[in-house]
Amino acid sequence: MDSRLRVGCAIGKSEEEIAPELMEQVKMHDPDEGPPALSSDGKGPYPKAMVETWGKVPEYGGRGAPLTLPKPGKDWQCLQVIKKRKGGKLESVRIKIVYGDPKEVKAK
């Protein structure tokens, strides 16, 4: 991270409640761009909030029922850092790529 610039702030009872609000605040800074590269903990709802905020419903291809739910973009980058603890001590750290090419996401 190049800076610790805060681009949004929300208060709520759970991350599920505030994640969509935070994503909307981030989108206000550059509404024509897609989402920024994002990392979160393993239980955070941020990948889902990204899709709700920036996702697009794919064009109908003429076969089957048309899709109605938004999908993530091909150039999105999102990962989750999943920490496993045992007895209060950190046992392992795993990185799960949610959106994007694993090599590119890890490089950022």
Secondary structure as GFF3:
##gff-version 3
##sequence-region A 1 108
A	DSSP	alpha_helix	15	29	.	.	.	ID=ss1
A	DSSP	beta_strand	38	41	.	.	.	ID=ss2
A	DSSP	alpha_helix	46	54	.	.	.	ID=ss3
A	DSSP	beta_strand	78	86	.	.	.	ID=ss4
A	DSSP	beta_strand	89	99	.	.	.	ID=ss5
A	DSSP	alpha_helix	102	107	.	.	.	ID=ss6
###
